[in-house]
Amino acid sequence: MVETPYWQIVLTALPLLAFIVNLSFGAFIFKRKRILVNRLFTLLMLAFCWWCVGDFGMRLARTKASAMLMMKFINVATPCIPAIALAFVLALENKVPSRKQIALMVIGSLVFIAMNLTGFLVTGPPEIRNGFEVYMTPTMSVSIYNGYVYFMIYMIAFTSYVIYRLLRFYRTCDNEMVKKRIRYMMLGALITAIVTFITEFLVPLGLFPVSFDTPSLGSLSTIFITSLTYYSVRSR
């Protein structure tokens, strides 16, 4: 039996690090004041934790069936993340979501969850070699028949809108302390979005040239938005 390299085990365990960070910050904020912002932050952390658990399970998968099951598990939570983030930003602005925004948050999430559960979101099973070697989202082709392409467009567009709302809030805010906190949040959101965009979308779709198995780092990158947003919420 071939011994698993140490670095490979470390890569496999990375989602657990993100899980601990997200769960810890979410639990701490949940125990603070019972206000909407704190509750939405906790909900966002739980969605991140769900993603981390699925990502960890994906890395331990030894059969294509188990890998596909974990992919479906992951994609129950990920379509909801932009919607929760938008609700969180609106709460920061002390604004009630409009009907269009509510429809966008609910319908968008439900459509891609349904596509995921029925098998239309990710159809190509990941390559399985040995334990600890499933790092990537399965390689897929760019096609109008590929549901993951539409999922990518949805996630990019929705995340961009959330960042736009943060930027607009920043520009209209007169409080320098609040503006400083918003800058931290935008930095965390941008780092997480860029890492996720590359390793979860561009690499699987063959749009980012790499000569090695690029680890799926989306769940790990959530520690950036979690940590910096936690600072902003806690100091509010």
C-alpha positions in Angstrom: 0.0 0.0 0.0 1.4 3.4 -1.1 1.9 5.8 1.8 0.0 9.1 1.3 2.3 12.1 1.1 2.2 14.5 4.0 1.3 17.5 1.9 -1.6 15.6 0.4 -3.0 15.0 3.8 -2.6 18.7 4.7 -4.5 19.7 1.5 -7.3 17.3 2.4 -7.6 18.7 5.9 -7.8 22.4 4.8 -11.6 22.5 4.7 -11.7 21.4 8.3 -9.6 24.5 9.2 -12.1 26.7 7.4 -15.0 24.8 9.1 -13.5 25.5 12.6 -13.0 29.2 11.8 -16.4 29.7 10.4 -18.2 27.8 13.1 -16.3 29.6 15.9 -17.0 33.1 14.6 -20.6 32.2 13.8 -21.2 30.9 17.3 -19.6 33.9 18.9 -21.7 36.4 17.0 -24.9 34.3 17.6 -24.4 34.7 21.4 -24.2 38.5 21.1 -27.1 40.9 20.6 -30.2 39.4 19.0 -30.2 41.7 16.0 -30.8 40.8 12.4 -27.3 41.5 11.2 -25.8 39.0 13.7 -28.4 36.4 12.9 -27.7 36.7 9.1 -24.0 36.5 9.8 -24.4 33.3 11.7 -26.6 31.9 8.9 -23.9 32.8 6.4 -21.3 31.0 8.5 -23.5 27.9 8.7 -23.7 27.9 4.9 -19.9 28.1 4.7 -19.6 25.3 7.2 -21.9 23.1 5.1 -19.6 23.8 2.1 -16.5 22.9 4.1 -18.0 19.6 5.3 -18.9 18.7 1.8 -15.5 19.7 0.4 -13.8 17.6 3.1 -16.0 14.6 2.2 -15.2 15.2 -1.5 -11.5 14.8 -0.8 -12.0 11.6 1.1 -14.2 10.0 -1.6 -13.0 6.7 -2.9 -15.7 6.0 -5.5 -17.3 8.1 -8.2 -20.7 7.6 -6.7 -19.6 8.9 -3.3 -17.8 11.9 -5.0 -21.0 12.8 -6.9 -23.0 12.5 -3.7 -20.7 14.9 -1.9 -20.9 17.3 -4.9 -24.7 17.3 -4.6 -24.3 17.9 -0.8 -22.0 20.9 -1.4 -24.4 22.4 -4.0 -27.3 22.4 -1.6 -25.7 25.3 0.3 -23.6 27.2 -2.2 -26.5 28.6 -4.3 -27.8 30.2 -1.1 -24.6 31.9 -0.1 -25.0 35.0 -2.4 -28.6 35.4 -1.3 -27.7 35.3 2.4 -24.8 37.7 1.8 -27.2 40.1 0.1 -29.6 40.0 3.0 -26.7 40.6 5.3 -25.6 43.7 3.4 -29.1 45.1 3.2 -29.4 44.6 7.0 -26.1 46.6 7.4 -27.7 49.4 5.4 -30.8 49.1 7.6 -32.9 48.5 4.4 -35.8 46.1 3.8 -35.3 43.9 0.7 -37.6 44.9 -2.2 -39.9 42.3 -3.8 -37.5 42.0 -6.7 -34.6 41.4 -4.4 -36.6 38.8 -2.4 -37.6 37.1 -5.6 -33.9 37.0 -6.8 -32.7 35.6 -3.5 -35.4 32.9 -3.2 -36.0 31.8 -6.8 -32.3 31.9 -7.8 -31.3 29.6 -4.9 -34.2 27.2 -5.4 -33.6 26.8 -9.1 -30.0 25.8 -8.7 -30.7 23.6 -5.7 -33.3 21.8 -7.8 -30.9 21.5 -10.7 -28.3 20.0 -8.3 -30.6 17.5 -6.7 -31.9 16.3 -10.1 -28.4 15.9 -11.4 -28.4 18.7 -14.0 -25.9 20.9 -12.3 -22.8 18.6 -12.3 -23.0 15.6 -14.5 -19.4 14.5 -15.0 -18.1 12.5 -12.0 -14.7 13.4 -10.6 -11.7 11.2 -11.4 -11.0 8.8 -8.5 -7.5 7.5 -8.0 -6.7 6.9 -4.3 -7.8 8.3 -1.0 -6.9 12.0 -0.4 -6.6 12.6 -4.1 -9.9 14.2 -5.0 -9.1 17.9 -5.0 -10.9 19.3 -8.0 -14.4 19.9 -9.1 -14.9 17.4 -12.0 -13.6 18.7 -15.3 -16.4 19.8 -17.6 -16.8 21.4 -21.0 -18.1 24.8 -21.7 -21.5 24.2 -23.3 -25.0 25.5 -23.3 -26.0 22.1 -22.1 -23.8 22.2 -19.1 -25.7 23.4 -16.0 -22.5 24.4 -14.2 -21.9 27.2 -16.7 -25.3 28.8 -15.8 -24.4 28.2 -12.1 -21.1 30.1 -12.6 -22.9 33.0 -14.3 -25.4 33.1 -11.5 -22.8 33.1 -8.8 -20.6 35.7 -10.4 -23.5 38.0 -11.2 -25.0 37.7 -7.7 -21.7 38.1 -5.9 -20.8 41.1 -8.0 -24.2 42.7 -7.1 -23.5 42.1 -3.4 -20.0 43.7 -3.7 -21.7 46.6 -5.6 -24.1 47.1 -2.8 -21.2 47.2 -0.3 -19.4 49.7 -2.5 -22.5 51.9 -2.9 -23.0 51.8 0.9 -19.4 52.8 1.3 -19.7 55.8 -1.0 -22.9 57.1 0.7 -21.6 56.6 4.3 -20.4 59.6 6.2 -19.0 57.8 9.2 -15.3 57.1 8.7 -15.3 54.3 11.2 -18.1 52.5 9.4 -16.3 53.1 6.1 -13.2 51.5 7.4 -15.2 48.4 8.4 -16.8 48.2 5.0 -13.3 48.3 3.4 -12.4 45.2 5.5 -15.5 43.4 4.3 -14.9 44.3 0.7 -11.4 43.0 0.9 -12.5 39.7 2.4 -15.2 39.3 -0.2 -12.9 40.0 -3.1 -10.2 37.5 -1.9 -12.8 34.8 -1.4 -14.5 35.6 -4.8 -11.3 35.5 -6.8 -10.0 32.3 -5.3 -13.3 30.6 -5.7 -13.8 31.9 -9.2 -10.4 30.4 -10.3 -10.4 27.1 -8.5 -14.2 26.3 -8.6 -15.1 27.6 -12.0 -12.2 28.5 -14.4 -10.1 25.4 -13.7 -13.0 22.8 -14.0 -14.2 24.4 -17.2 -10.7 24.4 -18.6 -10.5 28.2 -18.8 -7.5 28.5 -16.6 -4.4 26.7 -17.9 -2.7 24.5 -15.2 -0.3 21.6 -15.5 -1.1 20.0 -12.2 -4.2 19.1 -10.1 -5.3 22.5 -8.7 -6.8 22.1 -5.3 -10.4 23.2 -4.8 -9.8 26.2 -2.5 -13.2 27.8 -2.5 -14.2 26.6 1.0 -10.8 27.4 2.5 -10.9 31.0 1.1 -14.1 31.7 3.1 -11.9 32.3 6.1 -10.9 35.6 4.6 -14.4 37.0 4.2 -15.4 35.4 7.6 -12.5 36.9 9.6 -12.8 40.4 8.1 -16.6 40.4 8.2 -16.5 39.2 11.8 -14.3 42.2 12.6 -16.8 44.5 11.0 -19.8 43.0 12.7 -18.2 42.8 16.1 -17.0 46.4 16.0 -20.3 47.7 14.8 
